[in-house]
Amino acid sequence: MLLWSGIEGLLSVDAELSRRLALYAALIIDGWPEEKVRYFDQVKNAYGIRSRAVHGGKTKLEKLVEGYHMASRILADLLARCVELGRVPTPTELDHLAVKGMPT
């Protein structure tokens, strides 16, 4: 939970958490579009593990450990990228970047 609180706080996400966290994380992380799509899916998957655990869903210990490691990696990746950028992108910047990337 603490790792996800860090990720949510870093990305200033307060609604539609799973999708917005995954989208913002994929936008921030450097890489090719295909890599960003994979990262988006990984973040959504990891957040799904978190949600099942927090909301009382049955989750095997191995899945919880996997979710913990994924969340640790995601937070470390995002913090490292923000250090590279010299700042934390704002939600507005990320929303604009997402819209600019949409096909016409």
C-alpha positions in Angstrom: 0.0 0.0 0.0 2.8 2.4 0.9 4.5 1.8 -2.5 1.2 2.5 -4.3 0.6 5.6 -2.2 4.1 6.8 -3.4 3.2 6.1 -7.0 -0.2 7.8 -6.7 1.3 10.8 -4.9 4.1 11.2 -7.4 1.7 11.2 -10.4 -1.0 13.2 -8.6 -3.7 10.8 -9.6 -7.0 11.0 -7.7 -9.6 9.4 -10.0 -9.8 6.4 -12.4 -6.7 5.2 -10.6 -5.8 2.1 -12.5 -6.0 3.6 -16.0 -4.6 7.0 -15.1 -1.7 5.6 -13.1 -0.8 3.2 -16.0 -1.2 6.0 -18.6 0.9 8.6 -16.7 3.6 6.0 -15.9 3.8 4.9 -19.5 4.0 8.6 -20.6 6.8 9.4 -18.2 8.9 6.4 -18.8 11.3 6.8 -21.8 11.0 4.2 -24.6 9.5 3.3 -27.9 5.7 3.2 -28.2 5.6 -0.6 -28.0 7.6 -0.5 -24.8 5.2 2.1 -23.3 2.2 -0.1 -24.2 3.9 -3.0 -22.3 4.7 -0.8 -19.4 1.1 0.5 -19.3 -0.2 -3.1 -19.2 2.3 -4.0 -16.4 1.3 -1.1 -14.3 -2.4 -2.0 -14.7 -1.7 -5.6 -13.8 0.3 -4.6 -10.7 -2.4 -2.2 -9.6 -5.0 -5.0 -10.1 -3.0 -7.1 -7.6 -3.0 -4.2 -5.2 -6.7 -3.7 -5.5 -7.6 -7.3 -4.9 -5.5 -7.4 -1.8 -6.8 -4.1 -0.4 -10.5 -4.8 -1.2 -10.4 -8.3 0.4 -10.1 -10.4 -2.7 -8.5 -13.8 -2.4 -4.9 -13.4 -3.5 -2.2 -16.0 -3.2 1.0 -15.1 -1.4 3.1 -15.6 -4.6 0.9 -13.0 -6.4 1.2 -10.5 -3.5 5.0 -10.9 -3.6 5.0 -10.4 -7.3 2.8 -7.3 -6.9 5.1 -5.9 -4.3 8.2 -6.4 -6.5 6.3 -4.8 -9.5 5.2 -1.8 -7.5 8.8 -1.4 -6.1 10.2 -1.4 -9.6 7.5 1.0 -11.0 8.1 3.5 -8.2 11.9 3.3 -8.7 11.6 3.6 -12.4 9.3 6.7 -12.1 11.5 8.4 -9.5 14.6 7.8 -11.6 12.9 9.2 -14.7 11.8 12.3 -12.7 15.4 12.8 -11.6 16.5 12.6 -15.2 13.9 15.2 -16.2 14.8 17.4 -13.2 11.1 17.6 -12.2 7.9 15.7 -11.8 5.6 16.3 -14.8 2.2 17.7 -13.9 -1.1 15.8 -14.6 -2.0 18.6 -17.0 1.2 18.1 -19.0 0.7 14.3 -19.0 -2.9 14.7 -20.2 -1.8 17.0 -23.0 0.9 14.6 -24.0 -1.6 11.7 -24.1 -4.0 13.7 -26.3 -1.2 14.8 -28.6 -0.3 11.1 -29.2 -3.8 10.2 -30.3 -4.3 9.5 -34.0 -6.4 11.9 -36.0 
